[in-house]
Amino acid sequence: MNETAGPGVGAHPFDTATTLRALGDGTFAGRTSDDYWNFTGPFGGATAATLLRAVMEHPRRAGTPLSFTVNFCAPVAQGDFTIVVREIRSNRSTQHWYTELAQADVGIAATATAVFAQRRASWAHQTGQMPRVAAPEDLPSLPTQGMMAWMQHYDFRFAGGTPRRLSPTPNVEPESARSQVWISERRPRPLDFLSLLAFGDTFFGRIFHVRGAMVPIGTVSMTTHFHVDAGDLAAVGDAPVLGEADAKVFTKGFSDQTGDLWSREGRLLATSHQIVYFRA
Amino acid sequence: MNETAGPGVGAHPFDTATTLRALGDGTFAGRTSDDYWNFTGPFGGATAATLLRAVMEHPRRAGTPLSFTVNFCAPVAQGDFTIVVREIRSNRSTQHWYTELAQADVGIAATATAVFAQRRASWAHQTGQMPRVAAPEDLPSLPTQGMMAWMQHYDFRFAGGTPRRLSPTPNVEPESARSQVWISERRPRPLDFLSLLAFGDTFFGRIFHVRGAMVPIGTVSMTTHFHVDAGDLAAVGDAPVLGEADAKVFTKGFSDQTGDLWSREGRLLATSHQIVYFRA
């Protein structure tokens, strides 16, 4: 485990990884964090959170995130990047944003659109039900020794679809694409919109669950819908969040992936939807 | 029924509604169609399809749509509009696009990001299963007389969650948000990416199904993932497509909406995800 992933002192590594310096006119400077490194670039959840943070820190931002779509155009290289945030339109209670992340040697590596809203009390009804699973205290933490850097920052307790050791050859019969996992930060940090967004990208590639073998994959696009406001998130604090991920189809090099995130109390916090490239 | 919605001659009204004139430099001119009018602007599916068509008609476009997110920023007014298409990045087998629709008196009314891909043969596996429902021939067509113009162009045959007459007062107990409906064009037209995108926005507001009462609603953002290439679509032709829509949560003025679109043969063609504003 990284030293930074322990209880630690000073800034939380997730806050460090997403730190931006405002250069004015909606432009922000940032730098990739080795703490959240993935196969060929930073963990997509950290990149997405950094783009969202740029909007959050824009001086004209009003309200909280409602919808966020990030498109990964090219691997982000280790080092400095610039994010440009453009205010598209601000209405009475919603705001529309467009952002791009670029690097000198890469060009544009990611784009995102965001809708923010000032949410108000309304009739409320939750038709979705949290899966009934064992409590996180009764489940083992997934060992992450030797695995990628970003994984060291999360505690994963699988309640269903526990990943098995990947084999060089795929399963004879495809297995289920569905999994349920309690997710929390190894070094506790109260849930906010940035970490909730990143949680939605912590699900392992569905193809690993189905095939039982390692193949090259990469998220192409991820859309997250937030069903909470800041007060709702504060109520979650640093308690584990239950994630359920699934996929419906793998065809011609791409797969979908859905991910629902629930509070322990059974409240649906966010829903995320990906399209994922795979080579198999 | 509109005359244009019958068998008709000349251009199909959907093709007319999405027609664009290239002005060069990625700029296109279009005009709203009264044929697809909704409450306070054009049917969102027609606006989305027009934005996607602009990308399709860009001279540098390669491949077919993989992921498309449209954000509705303001009601589109009756009349002329301009779409600007920006090529963000073209990789070996994927392309990233950003587009905006603007009007002189409105400003920016919609934005969209699109990912296109040149899909190749791969391992394939469909985990999702089409709902088992009655055949469209055995179901009545939903009467649309007196309803909004855009609805006159579609034949809806509900197999589950058939909408009832809306009442001024909501149901005492919320009903299911799920519905299944066979969708086809009243005037036959072979399915393509544009009409498939629009089909995904034909689902009635989930809150109407749950509450049984009319309330103001509007789609804020819709993301569509395409699971087909042009050859797969050609195989569907003008046969009815089964749509299943659902929602998981209504809270603080917004709801999610999922929509799956299946071929008669049980192939998952596209999945769509909306965040919808409601006032209730």
Interface residues (C-beta under 8 A of the other chain):
Chain A: L66 S67 T69 N71 C73 A74 I88 R89 N91 T94 H96 Y98 E100 G107 I108 T111 T113 V115 A117 R119 R120 A121 S122 W123 A124 H125 Q126 T127 G128 P170 P174 S176 A177 V210 R211 V220 S221 T223 H225 H227 V228 D229 D246 A247 K248 V249 F250 T251 K252 G253 F254 D256 D260 L268 T271 H273 I275 Y277 F278 R279 A280
Chain B: L66 S67 T69 N71 C73 A74 I88 R89 N91 T94 H96 Y98 E100 G107 I108 T111 T113 V115 A117 R119 R120 A121 S122 W123 A124 H125 Q126 T127 G128 P170 P174 S176 A177 V210 R211 V220 S221 T223 H225 H227 V228 D229 D246 A247 K248 V249 F250 T251 K252 G253 F254 D256 D260 L268 T271 H273 I275 Y277 F278 R279 A280
